[in-house]
Amino acid sequence: MQNRLADLQKAYFPGKADALLVENGVNRKFLLNFSSSAGTLVILPQKSYFIIDFRYIEAARMQIHLPDCEILLQERLYDQLKELFARHGVKTVGVEDDRLTLSQLALYEEKVPSVQFLPQSGLSELLLSARMIKTPKEIEKIRQAQEITDTAFTHILNYIRPGVTEKQVALELEYQMKKMGADDLSFETIAVAGKNSSRPHGVPSDYAIQKGDFVTMDYGALVDGYHSDMTRTVAVGRVSEEQEQVYQTVLTAQLMALEAIAEGKLCSEIDRIARNYIYGKGYEGCFGHGLGHGVGLEIHEEPRFSPGCQEILKNDMVITVEPGIYLEGRFGVRIEDFVVIDGNQAINLTKSEKKLICL
Ligand SMILES: [Mn+2]
């Protein structure tokens, strides 16, 4: 099994800091494969210490079996840190500058004055880039989360009808996903219909679906900390020619982007393919967000399919492809799948139908 902690040690040391301090829950989960609401991980070149309080100590001892990672019961955290740093001759400590609050940093500086805490240590950048590449185990969890999401979509097609509200659609999706074993929702479910569908991240309201509406649903499930993310727009009753045309434009843009994805390509290039197509069809200004984002322990991770992302696609990245067209005050369409990069292709984890469904 891959040892993320050892990988980080190898990649970082010797670095700007003598030791690294990881306290963010997502990063701890990534390095230790252990979930807890608290905990402090001290990483040295050859050894690590996970300081965890009484509530989790039993689970931590049972579940964490990483060589050279010692599990310590948290008693007086700051004194323990002081002692550890002194014992190992640590003078500088790198912290997660993208996660740590200013007040927590000030507290470390006050309580552990024997070392210098370095916000710009390179730790955060290293963690973000390590998290971009998924292991087969991680991909398997993401796949399971998406399976739940796909099944909920099949179910919701029988539920949506005129008179049902956006809130009811959202709740039904959420109920189905949890019933199928989702640990939680991936994020707040978006279910918007009619005019509200022109808001990419609209909030479900009491609006009742009418014939001729588009209904856009953007939602996902969480499995052991890993997220899924899918968007589908379906029609209720008959739709206008314009609605049909917008739908087909979004779908074609998405298929073109999916087809272009390959290891070694620039992320901004993939965004441009979908964007150029949509703009070329006369919808410039109607696709105001990026084409996609990485997904993993967080719903939005690196890299991004955006006009400015200079990241190169690598194997085992998991990333969404979600073009949309939004006509303010009228209607909108978004179609979102997510894929694993595998050489010259994008393996699509999303199995739900993408042809325009008219319920
Ligand atoms: Mn998304």
Boltz pocket constraint, residues with backbone or C-beta under 6 A from the ligand:
constraints:
  - pocket:
      binder: B
      contacts: [[A, 229], [A, 230], [A, 299], [A, 320], [A, 322], [A, 336]]
      max_distance: 6.0
